[in-house]
């Protein structure tokens, strides 16, 4: 049970921190290394990073962010 909890926390941390940061700030200047990183994150998190990028960038498209004084 403790192992499953630790695994769930690790996957959540990886998706919410590492994969999220990678979407906004690719780690490498090389397209090949970035694609390799996307593949590794896909295997690690069990979710295709191309789909995660598409869904996440829709979040930033406008209607998903709470409006404030700047828009």
N, C-alpha and C positions, 0 to 999 in steps of 0.2 A: 504493500500500500504506500509506504513512504517513497519507494522508487518511482511509482506511477505519479505521485504528486510532484516529485522533483523533476521528472521528465516533462510533465505538463507545464511547470513553471519555466523550464529551460526553453521549450518551444514557444511559449508566449513571449518570453524575453527576446528571443531571437527574432520573432516576427515583428514585435512592436518596437524594437530598438535597432537591431542590425539591418534587417530587411527594409525597414522604413527609412533609415538613414541612407541606405544604398540607393533607394529610389530617387531621393533628392540630391545626393552627392555620390555619383559613381566613384568607386575606390581607385580606379586605374584610368590612365589615358588610353590604354589599349582596349579596343573593342573586344578582342578575343578574350582578354583576361576578365573583362566585365561580364561577358556571356558565360564564361566558366564559373564566375562567382554566382551569377543568376542560377545556373544549373545546380551548383552546390547548395544554395539556399532552397531551391525547389526540393531537392532530396531531403534536406534537413528538416524543413518545415512541413513538407507534405502538401504544399500549395504552390501551383505554378506562379512564378514571379512575374511573368508577362501579364497574367490575369490580375495579380495583386497590384501591379503598377497601373493598369487600366482603371481598375475600381478606385484606387487611391487618388489618382489624378482627377477623376470625376468629382471626388470629394472637394478638391481645390478649384473646381470649375466655377463656383460662385454660389449656387443655391444651398450648398451643404454647410457653408461657414456662417456662423452667427453674425449678423450685421452689427457694426459698431459705428462710431463717429466718422471713420474713414471709409465707410462703404460696406 
